[in-house]
Amino acid sequence: MSAIAGEPDHFARAFAADGGEPRDFAQRRFFARYLGGILDEAVRSGHAEIVEATAMRGIRNQDGWRVDFDGGSAIETKALVLAVGNQEPEPLSAFAGIGDRFIRNPWGEAARAAVEDVASSGSSALLIGTGLTMVDLVLSLDAGGHQGKILALSRRGLIPRSHADFDPAPVERDDVPSGSVGSLWRWLRRRSAEVGWRAAVDSLRPHSHPLWQSLGEDQQRRFLRHVRPWWDVHRHRIAPEVAATIARMVGDGRLEIVAARIVTVDAVPEGLKVGYRGRGKQDVHAETFAYAFNCTGPLHSIARSKDPLLRSLLDGGEIRPDHLGIGIEIDGTCRAGEHLWAMGPLTKGRYWEIIAVPDIREQAAQVADDIQRELAA
């Protein structure tokens, strides 16, 4: 979790200085303080400045870019880096026009207010999606004292697996099959039987970018359609303490996780009446919930982005969607255009595994080096 490229133990040292142990799982608030401290130091150095505003437009000029902000201010810069992170989830058609009891963005102010309302009233909540966002919402409800029922559903009903101690089993790049999702999947199953699935999955981390790029577009789309849900729950694991909380809530009957599809949604005085059909079943089961939260994960169609800066660049032809449509097109140096770079989730089409801290910190260092070379030329 180090934020500094070339210093993989930087975060571990900070955690130890605060009394943590090497095998502990740090709380998110500690990681937030860690990152905040690094940013504060950069600002104090005079090399960084923070502007609290919304970037509305990016306009190319002779020397680089002008970025316009809400409120009428603007800055001019020679280099522009798009590092906007994850975007709001896709709207769910079943909940179109249903009112404010459907929370489209689980990370916004409306979601926080809804969590407080549900927790204080003890009413039922529906979470659509069973990945990491669902886990976050469940923990927030539990921390708020919620004692009502939580139903989490997705097409497959898969939830993130738990971290656990294991002996690493690294592999060489040439030992892993390339170019075929099926061959890679079969290799991973065999390797998991030999060394355990955690060791097998983690052994692919150093090779994830070349493995992804070895797949043709058809194979990448096949991965996204059929393999991604299974990969996500095994690759993006949760702390044992968190897994224990989820298991306890399921055991207590407070949390139910089902594989199902939503069939009907109706607004009722108590909230939302939702009909859903379990996987492999014919009958439709209906329940009423005070709120429904969209936990399907970040937007995966860049053409539908509502971000004003990205919209201005897309509409102006300065950037274009990647071959899969999940991010923007970049080259091998993360350039999206002249004096224009992109980082993080926006570059998933090229790299796929580019949302974890180790990947992003290395990408940030590479982009910074490329900017320095460009501006010094």
Secondary structure, DSSP 8 states (H G I E B T S, - for coil): --SSTT-TTHHHHHHHHTT--TT----HHHHHHHHHHHHHHHHHTTS-----S-EEEEEEETTEEEEEETTS-EEEES-EEE----------GGGTT--TTEES-TTSHHHHHHHHHHHHHT--EEEE--SHHHHHHHHHHHHTT--S-EEEEESS-----B----------GGGS--S-HHHHHHHHHHHHHHH-HHHHHHHTGGGHHHHHHHS-HHHHHHIIIIIHHHHHHHHS-B-HHHHHHHHHHHHTTSEEEEEEEEEEEEEETTEEEEEEEETT---EEEEEESEEEE-S-S---GGG---HHHHHHHHTTSS-B-TTSSSB---TT-EEETTEEE-GGGGHHHHS--SSHHHHHHHHHHHHHHHHHHHH-
